[in-house]
Amino acid sequence: MQEVVSNLQNGTINISDKFDINAATYSIDATPYFNTIGSEYSISFVNLQNVSQLSKFSYDTLGLTDTRFLKNYYRISRDGNAWTEWLDLKRTIDNFPVIDTKDPLYLDIKWVRAGTSTVGTIRILEYSIKGSVERNFVETAGDGVSTISVVPGDTVIWKAPFIYKVFGVDDIEIISPTSLTNVDIQYRFSQDNSRSWSNWEPFTKENIATVRINPIRFFQIEYSITNNSTSNIGIQDINLIGDFQNVSKDYFKTNLFGIRECCQSNAAGYFDASGNFVPADNTNGSGTSVGGGISGSGGACDTTGAGSTLPQLNSQDKANLYNPYQQNTAMTLLNKLSSDAEQVFGHKVIYFVTDADKKGQDHSLHEYQLYNVVCEGTIKVAVDGNSFPDSQIVMNQFDLSLFESMTVHITKIQFKEIFGPQRRPSKEDFIYFCDVNRMFQVDHAQQFRNFNNSAIYYKLVLKKYTQKANVQAGTQQIQDKIKTLTQNTTINELFGVENNQDKAAIANKAQFQPLTKDPIRLEYLASIDKELIENSSNIISKSNYDLSSVDFGTTAVKYKNFNPSINVATDIGFTIWFNITNYIPGEAYNFITYYDDVTSQGWKVNLTNDSIVVNLNSDTYTYDLLGTPSIDAVALEEEVWYCYVANINQRQRKLEQFIYKRNVDEEDQAGSLTNTLLRKVYHNTQDMTPISYEMEGQNCQILGSDMKVTNIRLFIETIPESNHNKILNQAIIRDDSKYLVFADNANTRLSLPRFPLFE
């Protein structure tokens, strides 16, 4: 089904369609056929709004060969009458015409069969076109503007113009002269210079105070303000209150992070000797504080010191004072001489900048193991002594030196102009010298201070470039350029085949540990049955709990007390494989219970009458598997292994339910499948109200019923749908174990005899 998804918050548009390979040729969902050379298939899209660019195109087919293939074209129009010429539609669309985002976009795409073969058929299975749309974006309101106005039904993206380091967020504050009822404010942040962003979340104190923010990485934040009311709203400022450093202003330490340079705050401040609260000095106008702050009025933004009782020096007085450390003129001259000399005598290079990948962060060693090449640019560097190492092997009585290092200088001004104020030369960067056709990588980089302890240039120690597996190109363009410069020169290219063969010959043996201790379960009263559950060649489980071996509704498995308190920003992910042995209408089949019936706190999940019932504190959410309430056992079959997934996404205020099974109609055929893809049986999402609780003396447990269960997993994060198939097929949780609270595979506790020492 054709889909056009335009996201004004993220500034993206995705056009896609997936055809049904099994549909009849006359069906609307049937795959397009190309039976002869020159046969065409085209699709039109009309009245696409706010589109600024189309950037990526991809599609999947059946029947392509070297002599039988498709050529792809597209054209655009702003009125549906006057069109551009047919342009080549590439995977990376680098020929998109300049358009006005205020005009609607009309788009035609076309596939044409080409080649020399006249036999066979080509079929299109799916396609996708990705691009960008113009956001209603406000960089900053400026101190001269009183408010940002948002009309009813409109969404405005507001970005803080400063670069900060964030050490902790204690509170939030929204200052507005109008009511903010029916106004949705969300936020997202980036810590890699806008290359990747967090998911949009409701802007609440609980959400932003609990999110993990790396204090050593630069922090950028965006706010999305949607007016769902019937009248205009105005916002003067949005403040974070905590512990920050303003990198844009020489690492100025502050407890206030707002949108404006001259922030206003009614929550940040101090208490005087009499115990009265004094708002922050850098307030600007008056307004209402929302979101944990203190309501009140602020004074003018006074940066002149007029509030002091002492005589103040004017600008002329300050200029006439003698300053023995005033070296601005000399420093300016030194900067200019250094820059001019580098432009005249410097070597032209292509500089590749790397940035740490947050996926490869090692919290124990406090280092990054993975790096991305994020940008490149042409720059000039000065080679120390204008001498290059000759890669000669030097051997003496003390050591063997294979390759000498070299030193280069790059002026700070030039580096900032090319790569921006957030970039610094660092280890893992690499440099290609155009004139000598050689590549080097940065082994060490630092600011070099000389005159008046000022840093005019960076001093880089270079060594011979070697391709590393932990340094990956961030874009396809950068990857292509690196490949062009290093073609047929790397070890991986020269010995890649043999290297891969050696890796394939190594077998990783599974590690088994005896279950002499049970760190998860407090006790289990249900009997454990040995049953092999397979999905293709993959073993999901070897044992399960028979919950019918205990009385109905009594404790079958009890877990040790974990995480007795959560707040409204804590997410929960839960999975369990289950098999209903005897379906009885009206009976509750319990998946998990961590609930206090007296205080109505906690959460539990039951399956009753073909409905999943989720209790979150005093709220109840019902999911009818058949769409309507039912007492018939038709939604789920007896003696069939299903897997249930629950995502309690408190940050996004969503409650998701999934049910999967192995992709067979007969259970005994699961072991002969050719792949491990699971069949989705049910999926639904509801809005929810976030909960918090503090429970003592309560244990998480599973209650008795006519059901078998195994592979019970509890996570402190929601489980993305794209990862369901991977996680549900794992008997041992691997990469995602860092989010795991517990994993219960229904293993029998191993009891060993105790032997006294020395006996």
C-alpha positions in Angstrom: 0.0 0.0 0.0 1.4 3.4 -1.0 2.5 5.5 1.9 3.6 9.2 2.1 4.8 10.0 5.6 5.9 13.6 6.2 7.4 14.4 9.6 7.6 18.1 10.2 9.3 17.6 13.5 12.3 15.7 12.1 12.1 17.4 8.7 11.8 14.1 6.8 9.5 12.7 4.1 9.4 9.0 3.2 7.5 7.7 0.1 7.2 4.0 -0.1 5.1 1.1 -1.3 5.3 -2.7 -0.9 3.6 -5.0 -3.4 2.1 -8.4 -2.7 4.2 -11.0 -4.6 1.3 -13.5 -4.2 -1.4 -11.2 -5.5 -3.2 -11.8 -8.8 -2.0 -9.7 -11.7 -5.2 -7.7 -11.8 -5.0 -6.9 -8.1 -4.2 -3.3 -7.0 -1.3 -4.7 -4.8 0.2 -6.9 -7.5 3.8 -6.5 -8.4 4.5 -4.5 -11.6 5.7 -6.8 -14.5 8.3 -5.9 -17.2 8.0 -8.6 -19.9 9.6 -6.8 -22.9 12.4 -4.4 -23.6 11.1 -0.8 -23.3 8.1 -1.7 -21.1 7.4 1.0 -18.5 5.8 1.4 -15.1 5.2 4.9 -13.6 3.7 6.3 -10.4 2.6 9.8 -9.7 2.5 11.8 -6.4 0.5 15.0 -6.2 0.4 18.0 -3.9 3.4 17.1 -1.7 3.8 19.9 0.8 6.9 21.7 2.2 9.4 19.4 0.3 12.9 20.9 0.0 14.8 17.9 -1.4 14.6 14.3 -2.3 17.9 12.5 -1.4 17.7 8.7 -1.3 16.0 6.1 -3.6 15.9 2.4 -3.2 13.9 -0.5 -4.6 13.9 -4.3 -4.6 13.1 -6.5 -7.6 13.0 -10.1 -8.9 14.5 -11.2 -12.2 17.4 -8.7 -12.7 20.5 -10.0 -14.6 23.4 -8.3 -16.3 21.5 -8.4 -19.6 18.0 -7.7 -18.2 17.7 -4.6 -15.9 15.7 -1.4 -15.2 16.5 2.2 -15.8 14.9 4.7 -13.4 13.8 8.3 -14.1 11.9 11.0 -12.3 10.5 14.5 -13.1 8.9 17.2 -10.9 6.4 20.0 -11.3 4.9 22.7 -9.1 1.5 22.8 -10.7 1.1 19.4 -12.5 1.3 21.1 -16.0 4.8 22.3 -16.5 7.3 19.6 -15.9 11.1 19.2 -15.9 12.8 16.8 -18.2 13.0 13.2 -17.2 16.1 13.0 -14.9 18.1 9.9 -13.9 16.8 8.6 -10.6 19.9 7.4 -8.7 20.2 5.8 -5.3 21.8 9.0 -4.0 19.8 11.7 -5.7 22.4 14.4 -6.4 20.6 16.0 -9.4 17.4 17.3 -7.6 16.4 20.7 -9.0 16.2 23.8 -6.8 12.6 24.3 -5.7 10.6 26.6 -3.5 9.3 24.8 -0.4 6.2 27.0 -0.4 5.1 25.5 -3.7 3.4 22.1 -3.8 5.5 19.3 -5.4 4.2 17.0 -8.1 6.4 14.0 -8.6 6.5 11.3 -11.3 8.8 8.3 -11.2 9.3 5.8 -14.0 11.0 2.4 -14.5 11.9 1.3 -18.0 13.2 -2.2 -18.9 16.5 -2.2 -20.7 19.3 -4.6 -21.7 19.8 -7.1 -24.5 17.8 -10.1 -23.1 14.3 -10.6 -24.5 13.4 -13.5 -22.2 12.3 -13.5 -18.6 10.4 -11.1 -16.5 11.3 -8.4 -14.0 9.1 -7.6 -11.0 9.2 -4.7 -8.6 8.7 -5.8 -5.0 9.0 -2.5 -3.1 10.5 1.0 -3.3 11.3 3.9 -1.1 12.1 7.6 -1.7 13.5 9.6 1.2 13.9 13.3 1.4 13.6 16.4 3.6 10.8 18.9 4.3 11.1 22.4 5.5 10.4 22.7 9.2 8.8 25.7 10.9 12.1 26.4 12.5 13.2 29.3 14.7 16.9 29.5 15.4 16.4 32.0 18.3 13.9 34.6 19.2 16.6 37.2 20.0 16.6 39.4 23.0 14.7 42.1 21.2 11.7 39.9 20.5 9.2 39.5 23.4 7.7 36.2 22.5 7.5 33.5 19.9 3.9 33.3 18.7 2.3 30.0 17.7 -1.1 30.1 16.0 -3.7 27.4 16.6 -2.9 24.1 14.8 0.7 25.1 14.1 4.0 23.5 15.1 7.2 25.5 15.7 10.7 24.1 16.2 12.8 26.2 18.5 16.6 25.6 18.8 18.9 27.0 21.4 21.7 29.0 19.7 24.4 28.1 22.2 26.6 25.1 22.7 26.6 23.7 26.2 28.0 20.9 28.3 25.4 19.5 30.6 26.4 18.0 33.9 22.9 17.6 35.4 19.3 18.9 35.0 17.3 19.6 38.1 14.3 21.4 36.8 12.6 23.0 33.8 10.8 26.3 33.3 8.6 27.6 30.5 8.0 31.3 30.6 4.9 32.5 28.8 2.5 35.4 29.1 -0.3 33.2 27.9 -2.0 30.0 29.1 -0.3 26.8 27.9 -3.3 24.6 28.2 -3.6 22.2 25.2 -0.1 22.9 24.2 2.2 20.0 23.4 5.9 20.7 24.0 8.5 18.1 23.2 12.3 18.0 23.1 15.2 16.1 21.5 18.9 16.5 21.8 22.1 15.7 20.0 25.7 15.2 21.2 27.4 14.7 17.9 27.0 18.0 16.1 23.4 17.2 14.9 24.4 14.0 13.1 22.0 12.0 15.2 19.2 13.0 17.5 17.4 11.4 20.4 13.7 10.5 20.0 11.2 13.3 20.5 9.8 13.1 24.1 7.3 15.1 26.1 9.2 18.0 27.7 8.8 17.2 31.4 11.1 17.4 34.4 11.0 13.7 34.9 12.0 12.9 31.3 14.9 15.2 30.9 16.2 14.8 34.4 16.5 11.0 34.0 17.8 10.8 30.4 21.5 9.9 30.0 23.5 13.0 28.9 27.2 12.6 28.4 28.9 15.4 30.4 32.0 15.5 28.2 30.2 15.8 24.9 28.7 19.0 23.5 25.0 19.3 23.9 22.4 20.8 21.5 18.7 20.8 22.1 15.5 21.4 20.1 12.0 22.1 21.3 8.8 21.3 19.3 5.9 23.5 20.3 2.4 22.4 19.0 -0.6 24.6 19.7 -3.7 22.4 20.0 -5.8 25.2 21.5 -8.1 27.7 19.8 -6.1 30.8 20.5 -2.6 32.1 19.9 0.0 31.3 22.4 3.3 33.0 23.1 6.5 31.7 24.7 9.3 34.0 25.9 11.8 31.4 27.0 12.4 27.7 27.8 14.9 27.1 30.6 16.8 24.1 31.9 17.9 24.6 35.5 20.9 22.6 36.6 24.7 22.5 36.1 26.0 23.7 32.7 29.0 25.1 30.9 28.4 27.5 28.0 31.0 26.4 25.4 30.1 29.3 23.1 31.2 31.7 25.8 34.6 30.3 26.9 33.1 27.5 29.1 31.2 30.0 31.2 29.7 28.1 34.2 26.0 28.6 34.8 23.0 27.0 36.3 20.6 28.3 33.6 20.3 27.1 30.1 17.8 29.0 28.1 17.0 30.0 24.5 18.1 33.6 24.8 21.5 35.0 25.5 19.8 37.3 28.1 17.8 34.6 29.9 14.9 35.2 32.1 14.1 32.9 35.0 11.8 33.0 38.0 12.9 29.6 39.3 16.7 30.0 39.3 18.2 32.3 41.9 19.1 32.3 45.6 17.8 33.0 49.1 19.0 36.1 50.9 19.8 36.5 54.6 16.2 36.9 55.5 15.2 33.7 53.7 13.5 35.5 50.8 14.0 34.1 47.3 15.8 36.4 44.8 15.3 35.5 41.1 18.3 35.2 38.8 19.9 38.5 37.8 19.8 37.8 34.1 16.0 38.1 33.8 14.3 39.8 30.8 10.8 41.1 31.2 8.0 39.4 33.1 5.9 36.3 32.6 4.4 33.2 34.0 6.7 30.3 34.9 5.4 26.8 34.1 6.9 23.4 34.9 8.3 23.4 38.3 9.4 27.0 38.4 8.2 29.7 40.7 5.6 32.1 39.3 6.5 35.8 39.5 8.0 38.8 37.7 11.5 39.5 36.7 13.3 42.7 36.2 15.2 44.1 33.3 18.2 42.4 31.9 20.9 44.5 33.5 24.4 44.0 32.1 25.7 47.5 32.7 26.2 47.3 36.5 23.8 50.2 37.0 22.4 48.6 40.1 25.7 49.2 42.0 26.1 52.1 44.3 29.7 52.7 43.4 30.7 55.1 40.6 30.8 53.3 37.3 33.5 53.7 34.6 32.2 54.5 31.1 33.7 53.1 28.0 36.0 56.0 27.5 37.4 55.7 31.0 38.0 52.0 30.6 39.8 52.6 27.3 42.2 55.1 28.9 43.3 52.7 31.6 46.8 51.2 31.3 46.7 47.5 30.8 50.1 45.8 30.8 48.7 42.5 29.5 46.9 44.0 26.6 48.4 42.2 23.7 45.5 42.2 21.2 47.3 44.0 18.5 50.3 41.7 18.8 48.1 38.7 18.8 46.2 39.8 15.8 49.4 40.3 13.9 50.7 36.9 14.9 47.5 35.3 13.8 47.6 37.0 10.4 51.3 36.2 9.8 50.8 32.5 10.7 47.7 32.3 8.5 49.4 34.0 5.5 52.5 31.9 5.8 50.5 28.7 5.9 48.6 29.8 2.8 51.8 30.5 0.9 54.0 27.7 2.1 51.5 25.1 3.3 50.8 21.8 1.7 47.4 21.2 0.3 45.7 18.2 2.0 42.3 16.6 2.4 41.6 16.4 6.1 39.2 13.7 7.3 37.6 14.4 10.7 36.5 11.5 12.9 34.0 11.6 15.8 33.4 9.0 18.4 30.4 6.7 18.0 28.3 6.5 21.1 27.5 2.8 20.4 31.2 2.0 21.1 31.5 3.8 24.4 33.3 1.8 27.1 32.0 3.1 30.4 34.6 1.1 32.4 37.7 2.4 30.6 36.1 5.8 29.9 36.9 5.7 26.2 35.4 5.2 22.8 36.2 2.2 20.7 34.2 3.1 17.5 34.7 6.1 15.3 32.9 7.6 12.3 34.4 9.8 9.6 31.9 12.6 9.8 33.2 15.2 7.4 36.2 16.1 5.2 37.6 19.3 3.7 40.5 20.8 1.8 43.0 22.6 4.1 46.6 23.7 4.1 49.1 22.4 6.7 52.7 23.4 7.4 55.2 20.5 7.6 57.8 20.9 10.3 61.1 21.4 8.5 59.3 20.7 5.2 60.6 17.1 5.4 58.6 13.9 5.0 59.6 10.5 6.4 61.0 8.1 3.9 59.4 5.0 5.4 62.9 3.5 5.9 63.5 0.7 8.4 66.0 1.9 11.0 67.5 -0.7 13.3 70.0 -0.2 16.1 71.0 -2.0 19.3 68.0 -0.8 21.2 65.0 -1.0 18.9 63.6 -1.4 15.5 61.9 1.6 14.0 59.8 0.8 11.0 58.4 4.2 10.1 59.2 7.6 11.4 56.6 10.0 12.5 56.2 13.6 11.2 54.9 16.9 12.7 52.5 19.3 11.0 50.9 22.6 12.0 47.4 23.8 11.3 46.3 27.3 12.3 43.2 27.4 14.6 41.5 30.1 12.5 41.7 28.0 9.3 40.5 24.8 11.0 37.6 26.6 12.6 36.6 28.2 9.2 36.6 24.8 7.5 35.1 22.5 10.2 33.3 24.8 12.6 33.9 25.8 16.3 32.9 22.4 17.7 35.6 20.4 15.9 39.2 19.8 17.1 42.0 17.8 15.5 42.1 14.5 17.3 43.5 11.0 17.3 42.1 8.7 14.6 41.8 11.7 12.1 43.7 11.2 8.9 45.2 13.4 6.2 45.8 12.9 2.5 48.7 15.0 1.0 47.6 15.7 -2.5 51.0 16.7 -3.9 52.9 13.7 -2.6 50.0 11.2 -2.9 50.4 9.8 0.7 48.0 9.2 3.5 48.9 9.8 7.2 46.8 9.4 10.4 46.9 11.6 13.5 48.7 9.9 16.4 48.6 13.0 18.7 47.1 16.5 18.5 47.4 19.5 20.9 47.2 23.2 20.9 50.7 24.7 20.8 51.2 27.7 23.1 54.0 30.2 22.6 53.7 34.0 22.6 51.8 35.2 25.7 50.7 31.6 26.3 48.3 31.8 23.5 47.5 29.0 21.1 47.8 30.1 17.4 48.0 26.7 15.8 47.5 23.0 16.4 50.5 20.7 16.5 49.8 17.2 15.0 52.0 14.2 15.2 51.4 12.0 12.2 52.2 8.4 11.5 51.6 6.1 8.5 48.0 5.5 7.7 46.5 2.0 8.4 42.9 1.1 7.7 41.1 0.3 10.9 37.9 -1.7 11.3 36.7 0.5 14.2 36.8 3.7 12.0 33.9 3.8 9.6 32.8 6.4 7.0 29.8 8.3 8.1 28.4 8.9 4.6 28.5 7.1 1.3 30.3 10.1 -0.3 33.1 10.0 2.3 33.4 6.2 1.9 33.8 6.5 -1.9 36.5 9.2 -1.5 38.5 7.1 1.0 38.2 4.1 -1.3 39.4 6.1 -4.3 42.5 7.4 -2.3 43.4 4.1 -0.8 42.5 1.6 -3.5 44.7 -1.4 -3.7 46.9 -0.2 -0.8 45.3 -1.7 2.3 46.0 -5.0 4.0 42.3 -5.8 3.9 42.2 -5.5 0.1 45.4 -7.3 -0.5 44.8 -10.2 1.9 41.0 -9.9 2.6 40.0 -13.3 1.2 42.5 -15.3 3.2 41.7 -13.2 6.3 38.0 -14.0 6.0 38.8 -17.7 5.5 40.8 -17.7 8.7 38.0 -16.1 10.7 35.5 -18.6 9.4 37.6 -21.4 10.6 37.5 -20.3 14.2 34.6 -21.8 16.2 33.3 -20.0 19.3 32.4 -22.7 21.8 29.3 -22.0 24.0 30.1 -21.5 27.6 28.0 -23.3 30.2 27.9 -22.6 33.9 26.3 -24.9 36.6 23.3 -23.4 38.3 24.5 -23.8 41.8 23.2 -20.4 42.8 20.0 -18.7 41.7 20.5 -14.9 41.5 17.0 -14.3 39.9 14.4 -16.6 41.6 13.5 -16.5 45.2 11.6 -19.8 44.7 9.7 -21.8 42.1 6.9 -24.1 43.0 5.8 -25.1 39.5 7.3 -28.2 38.0 9.8 -27.8 35.1 9.2 -29.9 32.0 11.9 -30.7 29.5 10.7 -29.7 26.0 12.7 -28.6 23.0 11.3 -25.5 21.3 12.9 -25.0 17.9 12.6 -22.4 15.3 14.4 -23.6 12.2 17.9 -24.6 13.3 17.7 -22.2 16.3 16.9 -23.5 19.8 14.6 -21.1 21.7 14.3 -23.1 24.9 14.9 -26.6 26.3 12.6 -26.3 29.4 9.5 -24.6 30.6 7.3 -24.0 33.7 4.1 -26.1 33.9 1.9 -23.5 35.7 -0.9 -26.1 36.0 1.2 -28.0 38.5 0.2 -25.5 41.2 -3.2 -24.3 42.3 -4.9 -21.7 40.1 -4.0 -18.2 41.0 -1.3 -19.2 43.5 2.4 -18.5 43.2 4.2 -20.6 40.6 7.4 -18.6 40.3 8.6 -15.9 42.7 11.5 -13.6 41.8 13.7 -11.7 44.1 12.7 -8.1 44.9 14.1 -5.8 42.2 13.6 -2.2 41.4 10.9 -1.5 44.0 10.3 2.0 42.7 10.0 3.6 39.3 9.1 7.1 38.1 7.1 8.4 35.2 10.2 8.4 33.0 11.1 4.7 33.5 10.3 2.5 30.5 9.6 -1.3 30.7 10.0 -4.0 28.2 8.7 -7.6 28.8 8.7 -10.8 26.8 7.4 -14.3 27.5 6.9 -17.5 25.5 3.6 -19.2 26.5 1.5 -22.2 25.5 -2.1 -22.5 26.6 -2.8 -26.2 27.5 -6.5 -25.8 28.4 -8.5 -22.7 27.5 -11.3 -22.0 29.9 -13.5 -18.9 29.3 -13.3 -16.4 32.1 -10.1 -17.8 33.5 -7.1 -15.4 33.9 -3.8 -16.6 32.4 -1.2 -14.6 34.2 2.0 -13.5 32.3 3.5 -11.5 35.2 2.4 -9.8 38.4 4.2 -7.1 40.3 1.2 -5.6 42.0 -0.1 -4.6 45.4 -3.9 -5.1 45.5 -4.2 -3.1 48.7 -2.6 0.1 47.4 -3.3 -0.5 43.7 0.3 0.1 42.9 2.5 -1.8 40.4 1.7 -3.6 37.2 0.4 -6.9 36.0 -0.6 -8.6 32.7 -3.3 -11.2 32.2 -4.9 -13.0 29.3 -8.7 -13.4 29.7 -11.4 -14.2 27.2 -9.2 -13.4 24.2 -8.2 -10.1 25.7 -4.9 -8.8 27.2 -5.6 -6.8 30.3 -2.8 -4.6 31.6 -3.1 -3.0 35.0 -0.8 0.0 35.7 -1.5 1.2 39.2 -5.2 2.0 39.2 -5.5 2.2 35.4 -6.7 -0.7 33.3 -6.0 -1.1 29.6 -7.7 -3.8 27.6 -6.6 -5.2 24.2 -9.2 -7.4 22.4 -7.3 -9.8 20.2 -10.2 -10.1 17.9 -11.1 -6.4 17.9 -14.2 -6.9 20.1 -14.7 -8.7 23.4 -15.0 -12.5 23.0 -15.5 -15.6 25.2 -14.6 -18.0 22.4 -11.2 -19.6 22.1 -10.6 -18.5 18.5 -7.8 -15.8 18.8 -5.2 -18.1 20.2 -5.1 -21.9 19.8 -4.3 -24.5 22.4 -1.0 -26.4 22.4 0.7 -23.6 20.3 3.7 -21.7 21.4 3.2 -18.0 21.2 5.4 -15.1 22.3 4.0 -12.0 24.0 5.9 -8.7 24.0 4.8 -5.6 26.0 6.4 -2.2 25.7 5.4 0.2 28.5 6.8 3.4 27.0 6.3 6.0 29.7 8.4 8.6 28.1 6.3 8.6 24.9 3.0 7.8 26.8 2.4 4.7 24.7 1.5 1.1 25.7 2.3 -1.5 22.9 1.2 -5.1 22.8 2.6 -7.8 20.4 2.0 -11.5 20.0 4.2 -13.7 17.7 4.4 -17.4 16.8 6.7 -19.5 14.7 5.9 -19.2 11.0 4.2 -22.6 10.7 0.6 -23.9 10.9 1.7 -27.2 12.5 3.9 -27.0 15.5 6.0 -30.1 14.7 7.1 -28.4 11.4 8.9 -25.5 13.1 12.3 -27.4 13.2 12.3 -27.7 9.4 11.8 -24.0 8.6 14.5 -22.4 6.4 14.6 -19.2 8.4 13.8 -17.9 11.9 11.4 -15.1 11.0 8.4 -15.0 13.3 4.8 -14.5 12.3 3.1 -11.5 13.9 -0.3 -12.5 15.2 -1.4 -9.3 17.0 -0.2 -5.7 17.4 -2.0 -2.7 19.0 -1.0 0.5 20.7 -2.8 2.7 23.2 -2.1 6.0 24.8 -1.4 5.6 28.5 -0.9 7.7 31.6 2.6 7.4 33.1 2.8 5.8 36.5 5.2 5.8 39.5 5.3 3.6 42.5 7.3 2.6 45.6 6.6 -0.9 46.8 8.3 -2.7 49.7 7.7 -6.3 50.6 6.3 -7.2 47.2 7.9 -9.7 44.9 7.4 -10.1 41.2 5.7 -13.5 40.4 3.9 -15.6 37.9 0.6 -17.2 39.1 -0.7 -20.7 38.4 -2.9 -21.4 35.3 -3.4 -24.0 32.6 -0.4 -22.7 30.7 3.3 -23.4 30.1 5.8 -20.5 30.0 9.5 -20.0 29.4 12.1 -17.4 28.3 10.7 -14.7 30.6 12.6 -11.4 30.1 12.3 -8.1 31.8 14.1 -5.0 30.4 14.4 -1.4 31.7 14.0 -0.2 28.1 11.3 -0.7 25.5 12.2 -3.3 22.8 12.1 -1.8 19.3 9.9 -3.7 16.9 12.9 -4.1 14.5 14.7 -6.1 17.2 11.8 -8.4 18.2 12.8 -11.2 15.9 16.4 -11.2 17.1 15.6 -11.0 20.8 12.8 -13.5 20.8 14.9 -16.1 19.0 17.7 -15.8 21.6 18.0 -18.4 24.4 20.8 -16.2 25.8 20.5 -12.4 25.6 23.7 -11.0 24.1 24.2 -7.4 23.1 21.0 -6.2 24.8 21.9 -7.7 28.2 22.9 -4.2 29.5 19.2 -3.3 29.5 18.2 -6.6 31.2 16.7 -6.8 34.7 16.3 -10.6 34.6 16.1 -13.5 32.1 14.5 -16.7 33.3 14.9 -19.7 31.0 13.0 -22.1 33.4 16.2 -23.9 34.2 16.3 -26.4 37.1 18.3 -25.3 40.0 21.4 -27.5 40.5 21.8 -28.7 44.0 25.2 -30.0 45.0 26.2 -31.8 48.2 28.2 -29.8 50.7 31.5 -31.2 51.8 33.3 -29.9 54.9 36.7 -28.4 54.4 39.6 -31.0 54.5 37.2 -33.9 54.5 
